[in-house]
Amino acid sequence: MDYVSALVPPVVMAVLFTAVIVTMVKSQGGANKAKEDAVVDAALASAEHARQAGQDRPVS
């Protein structure tokens, strides 16, 4: 029975790793892709605007 207790953790980890990879692959694209892209674009635009606004301020 020692071999069973030695094999259980790697098998469980392999199953969980496979589930994570499958979930990641399934969540790519699809109906939410446009929403996710819009959120990223808004965040990048906001960061760019903040960076440009910081450059426009006079140095004291």
Beta strands, then each sheet from edge to edge (+ up, - down):
end
